[in-house]
Amino acid sequence: MSHEKKKCDLSWFGVKKAVSSLEDVDLVKLVGDLYRLSEANRNFLYSRFVPKSTTLKPYQKLIHEGVCPDINSEFNFRQARKAISDYAKASGDAVGEVDLMIYYVECGNRFTLNYGDIDERFYDSLLSMCEKAAGKVLSLPRKEQEAFRERMLDLVESSSGIGWGYHDGLGDIFYRAFPES
């Protein structure tokens, strides 16, 4: 079999065609098999189909592990950012996505307050996420912005004294996004 033939056999078109022919009971069984296959699949399906208020926990766990790890563990910003991206793709829930973005910064802030200043790369990651979060907050309806504005202000206030320009960066981001504050 040629390489091109293998490539075609593994395409979404082939899978879509096969799935489209399944009866409902077989489709439910397939989704159940995918659910049991991996934690990532479980998180995706849970986020897609279960009420939003309960779906953030597995993603928060991944973010916490990546940005505020056990003192003997390494930071894993890629894991934490991927958790946010995976949630957004699975759920389409902009409010939940913003919640996770701010949680990412809160975890890093908490880590610094518990253990002391880290390094420039660490704070650049937090400021980058905060900047994205501020933009997303402003894209939400006004009534949904307030709680996030308060959490972001708490971050600015609690970061006083943290080095590497982090506190000033948070303040700049916050007051550009919410100049009336």
C-alpha positions as CSV (number, residue, x, y, z in Angstrom):
1,M,0.0,0.0,0.0
2,S,1.4,3.4,-0.9
3,H,2.0,6.2,1.5
4,E,-0.7,8.3,-0.2
5,K,-3.3,5.5,0.2
6,K,-2.5,5.3,3.9
7,K,-2.9,9.0,4.3
8,C,-6.3,8.9,2.6
9,D,-7.5,6.0,4.8
10,L,-6.7,8.1,7.9
11,S,-8.6,11.2,6.8
12,W,-11.6,12.7,8.6
13,F,-13.6,12.0,5.5
14,G,-13.3,8.3,6.0
15,V,-14.1,8.5,9.7
16,K,-17.0,10.8,9.1
17,K,-18.5,8.5,6.5
18,A,-18.3,5.5,8.8
19,V,-19.7,7.4,11.8
20,S,-22.5,8.8,9.7
21,S,-23.7,5.3,9.0
22,L,-23.9,4.3,12.7
23,E,-27.2,3.7,14.5
24,D,-27.9,5.8,17.6
25,V,-27.1,3.0,20.0
26,D,-23.7,2.4,18.3
27,L,-22.9,6.1,18.3
28,V,-23.5,6.2,22.0
29,K,-21.3,3.2,22.5
30,L,-18.6,4.8,20.4
31,V,-18.7,8.0,22.5
32,G,-18.6,5.8,25.7
33,D,-15.5,4.1,24.4
34,L,-13.8,7.4,23.6
35,Y,-14.8,8.6,27.1
36,R,-13.1,5.7,28.7
37,L,-10.1,5.9,26.5
38,S,-8.4,8.9,28.1
39,E,-8.7,11.7,30.6
40,A,-8.4,14.3,27.8
41,N,-11.4,12.7,26.1
42,R,-13.4,12.6,29.4
43,N,-12.7,16.3,30.0
44,F,-13.7,17.2,26.4
45,L,-16.9,15.3,26.5
46,Y,-17.8,16.5,29.9
47,S,-17.2,20.1,28.9
48,R,-19.2,19.7,25.7
49,F,-22.3,18.1,27.3
50,V,-22.5,18.8,31.0
51,P,-23.7,22.1,32.5
52,K,-21.0,24.7,32.5
53,S,-20.7,25.4,36.2
54,T,-19.1,22.0,36.9
55,T,-16.8,21.6,33.9
56,L,-13.9,23.9,34.9
57,K,-12.5,21.7,37.7
58,P,-10.5,19.3,35.6
59,Y,-9.0,22.2,33.6
60,Q,-8.3,24.1,36.8
61,K,-6.4,21.1,38.1
62,L,-4.2,21.1,35.0
63,I,-3.6,24.8,35.2
64,H,-2.8,24.6,38.9
65,E,-0.3,21.8,38.3
66,G,1.4,23.8,35.5
67,V,1.6,27.2,37.1
68,C,1.5,26.5,40.8
69,P,3.1,23.1,41.1
70,D,4.3,21.3,44.1
71,I,7.6,22.9,45.2
72,N,9.6,19.9,43.9
73,S,7.9,20.0,40.5
74,E,8.7,22.0,37.3
75,F,6.4,24.6,35.9
76,N,4.5,23.4,32.8
77,F,3.1,26.5,31.1
78,R,2.3,24.6,28.0
79,Q,0.1,22.2,29.9
80,A,-1.7,25.1,31.6
81,R,-2.3,27.0,28.4
82,K,-3.4,23.8,26.6
83,A,-6.0,23.2,29.3
84,I,-7.5,26.6,28.6
85,S,-7.4,26.1,24.8
86,D,-8.9,22.6,25.1
87,Y,-11.7,23.9,27.3
88,A,-12.5,26.7,24.8
89,K,-12.6,24.2,21.9
90,A,-14.7,21.7,23.8
91,S,-17.3,24.1,25.3
92,G,-17.4,27.3,23.3
93,D,-18.0,28.9,26.7
94,A,-16.3,32.4,26.6
95,V,-17.1,33.1,30.3
96,G,-15.5,29.8,31.4
97,E,-12.5,30.5,29.2
98,V,-11.9,33.9,30.8
99,D,-12.4,32.3,34.2
100,L,-9.6,29.8,33.4
101,M,-7.3,32.6,32.0
102,I,-7.6,34.6,35.2
103,Y,-7.2,31.5,37.3
104,Y,-3.9,30.9,35.5
105,V,-2.7,34.3,36.6
106,E,-4.1,33.8,40.1
107,C,-2.2,30.5,40.4
108,G,1.1,32.1,39.4
109,N,0.5,35.1,41.7
110,R,-0.3,32.7,44.6
111,F,2.9,30.7,43.9
112,T,5.0,33.8,44.1
113,L,3.3,35.0,47.3
114,N,4.0,31.6,48.9
115,Y,7.5,31.0,47.7
116,G,9.0,34.4,46.6
117,D,10.0,35.9,43.3
118,I,10.5,33.5,40.4
119,D,12.0,34.7,37.1
120,E,11.3,36.8,34.1
121,R,10.0,33.9,32.0
122,F,7.5,33.1,34.7
123,Y,6.2,36.7,34.9
124,D,6.1,37.1,31.2
125,S,3.9,34.1,30.9
126,L,1.5,35.5,33.6
127,L,1.4,39.0,32.0
128,S,0.8,37.5,28.6
129,M,-2.2,35.5,29.9
130,C,-3.5,38.5,31.8
131,E,-3.4,40.6,28.6
132,K,-5.4,38.0,26.8
133,A,-7.8,37.7,29.7
134,A,-8.4,41.4,29.7
135,G,-9.2,41.4,26.0
136,K,-11.6,38.5,26.5
137,V,-13.3,40.2,29.5
138,L,-14.0,43.3,27.4
139,S,-15.6,41.2,24.7
140,L,-18.1,39.8,27.2
141,P,-21.5,41.5,27.9
142,R,-21.2,44.3,30.5
143,K,-23.0,42.4,33.2
144,E,-20.6,39.4,32.9
145,Q,-17.5,41.7,33.1
146,E,-17.8,42.9,36.7
147,A,-16.7,39.7,38.6
148,F,-13.7,39.4,36.3
149,R,-12.8,43.0,36.7
150,E,-12.8,42.5,40.5
151,R,-10.6,39.4,40.3
152,M,-8.2,41.3,38.1
153,L,-8.1,44.2,40.5
154,D,-7.4,41.8,43.3
155,L,-4.4,40.5,41.3
156,V,-3.0,44.0,40.9
157,E,-3.4,44.8,44.6
158,S,-2.0,41.5,45.9
159,S,1.0,41.7,43.6
160,S,2.4,44.8,45.2
161,G,6.1,44.2,46.0
162,I,6.5,41.4,43.4
163,G,9.5,42.0,41.2
164,W,10.5,41.7,37.6
165,G,8.0,44.5,36.6
166,Y,5.2,42.1,37.2
167,H,3.1,44.4,39.5
168,D,3.5,47.3,37.2
169,G,2.6,45.2,34.2
170,L,-0.5,43.9,35.9
171,G,-1.5,47.5,36.7
172,D,-0.9,48.7,33.2
173,I,-3.0,45.9,31.7
174,F,-5.8,46.5,34.2
175,Y,-6.0,50.3,33.9
176,R,-5.8,50.2,30.1
177,A,-8.7,47.7,30.1
178,F,-10.7,49.4,32.8
179,P,-9.8,53.1,32.7
180,E,-12.8,54.1,34.8
181,S,-11.4,52.1,37.8
